[in-house]
């Protein structure tokens, strides 16, 4: 028996039909919504990659414009351009949990995996979500990890400075 409209009051519809037909309608709605979410996530990732490429192009243009010779007379008096990635992260001692996070992110990088969602990273380091979040934020402030927000939340990856810290301290995973 197909569902049929039996009552309409304001914004409410009432359908009469079998449990099976109701389940089919619910399943169809869920499949449709799931497909929309997947398409939206792909669209968001694509837009973020494009924004990153645009930002990198603007960054390169600014750097080249600041290197112009007509700015040489004032170059010694002011800092015209500073690339935060050109400056090394400060030398720091790290707590064991932060070293564990860096080692896990380095191991992922060595496997050609760019980043990991926060919820998976916490589990991978055998830390609670709150403890991982705190330590990852501290590493981010020290410029030892990148944090990107897309798709299903925050994703982390190691920075070149983070890799350098592990190498300098003999803690880089094999």
C-alpha positions in Angstrom: 0.0 0.0 0.0 1.5 3.3 -1.0 1.5 6.2 1.5 -1.3 8.7 0.9 -2.0 12.1 2.4 -4.7 11.9 4.9 -4.6 15.2 6.7 -2.9 18.7 6.3 -2.9 21.2 9.1 -0.6 24.2 8.7 2.9 22.9 8.1 2.1 19.4 9.1 1.3 16.5 6.8 0.0 13.2 8.0 0.6 10.1 5.9 -1.1 6.8 6.2 0.6 3.7 5.0 2.6 0.6 5.9 5.7 0.6 8.0 7.6 -0.7 5.0 6.6 2.3 2.8 7.5 4.7 5.6 10.9 3.1 6.0 11.5 3.4 2.2 10.7 7.1 2.3 13.0 7.6 5.3 15.8 5.6 3.5 15.4 7.7 0.3 15.6 11.0 2.3 18.8 9.7 4.1 20.5 8.7 0.9 19.7 12.1 -0.6 21.0 14.0 2.4 24.1 11.8 2.5 24.9 12.5 -1.1 24.5 16.3 -0.5 26.9 16.2 2.5 29.5 14.3 0.5 29.2 16.8 -2.4 29.4 19.7 0.0 32.6 18.3 1.7 34.2 17.8 -1.7 33.2 21.3 -2.7 34.6 22.8 0.5 37.9 21.0 0.1 38.2 22.2 -3.5 37.4 25.8 -2.4 40.0 25.6 0.4 42.7 24.3 -2.0 41.9 27.2 -4.4 42.0 29.7 -1.6 45.4 28.3 -0.5 46.7 28.5 -4.0 45.5 32.1 -4.3 47.0 33.0 -1.0 50.3 31.4 -2.0 50.3 33.4 -5.2 49.6 36.7 -3.4 52.3 35.8 -0.9 54.9 35.2 -3.6 53.9 38.5 -5.4 54.2 40.5 -2.2 57.6 38.9 -1.5 58.9 39.7 -5.0 57.5 43.3 -4.8 59.2 43.9 -1.4 62.5 42.7 -3.0 62.5 45.6 -5.5 65.8 47.6 -5.6 64.0 51.0 -5.3 63.2 50.0 -1.7 66.9 49.6 -0.8 67.4 53.0 0.7 64.9 52.2 3.5 65.5 48.5 3.8 67.9 48.9 6.8 65.4 51.1 8.7 62.3 49.0 8.5 61.3 45.4 8.0 59.4 45.3 4.8 58.5 41.7 4.6 58.7 38.8 7.1 57.8 35.3 6.1 56.8 33.4 9.3 57.9 30.2 7.6 61.4 31.6 7.1 62.0 32.0 10.8 62.8 28.9 12.7 60.6 27.8 15.6 62.1 28.7 18.9 64.2 26.1 20.6 61.9 24.6 23.3 61.7 21.6 25.6 58.5 19.7 25.0 56.4 17.6 27.3 56.2 13.9 26.5 52.6 14.2 25.1 53.7 16.8 22.7 56.7 14.8 21.5 54.3 11.8 21.1 52.0 14.0 18.9 55.0 15.3 16.8 56.3 11.7 16.3 52.9 10.5 15.2 52.5 13.4 12.7 56.0 12.8 11.4 55.3 9.1 10.9 52.1 10.0 8.9 54.2 12.5 6.8 56.7 9.7 6.1 53.8 7.6 4.8 52.8 10.5 2.5 49.7 11.3 4.5 49.3 15.1 4.7 47.1 15.4 7.7 44.9 13.7 10.2 41.5 14.7 11.8 41.8 15.6 15.4 39.5 12.8 16.7 41.7 10.2 14.9 45.0 11.8 16.0 43.9 11.7 19.7 43.1 8.0 19.4 46.3 7.4 17.5 48.4 9.0 20.3 46.3 7.2 23.1 45.3 10.6 24.5 41.9 11.9 25.5 40.4 14.4 23.1 40.8 17.2 25.6 44.5 16.4 26.4 45.3 16.1 22.6 43.5 19.4 21.9 45.5 21.2 24.5 48.9 19.9 23.4 48.1 20.3 19.7 47.2 23.9 20.3 50.5 24.5 22.2 52.4 22.9 19.3 50.5 25.1 16.9 51.5 28.3 18.9 55.1 27.1 18.7 54.8 26.7 14.9 55.6 23.0 15.2 52.2 21.8 13.7 49.7 23.1 11.2 46.0 23.2 12.0 43.5 23.2 9.1 39.7 23.3 9.5 37.7 21.6 6.8 35.3 18.7 6.2 34.6 17.1 9.5 36.7 19.4 11.7 40.3 20.3 12.6 43.1 18.4 10.9 46.8 18.5 12.0 50.0 18.0 10.2 53.7 18.6 11.1 55.5 21.7 10.0 59.1 21.7 8.7 60.1 23.2 12.0 58.3 20.3 13.8 60.3 17.9 11.8 63.5 19.8 12.5 62.8 19.7 16.2 62.5 15.9 16.1 65.7 15.6 14.0 67.7 18.0 16.3 66.5 16.1 19.4 67.1 12.6 18.0 63.3 11.7 18.2 62.4 11.4 14.5 60.6 8.1 13.9 62.2 5.7 11.4 
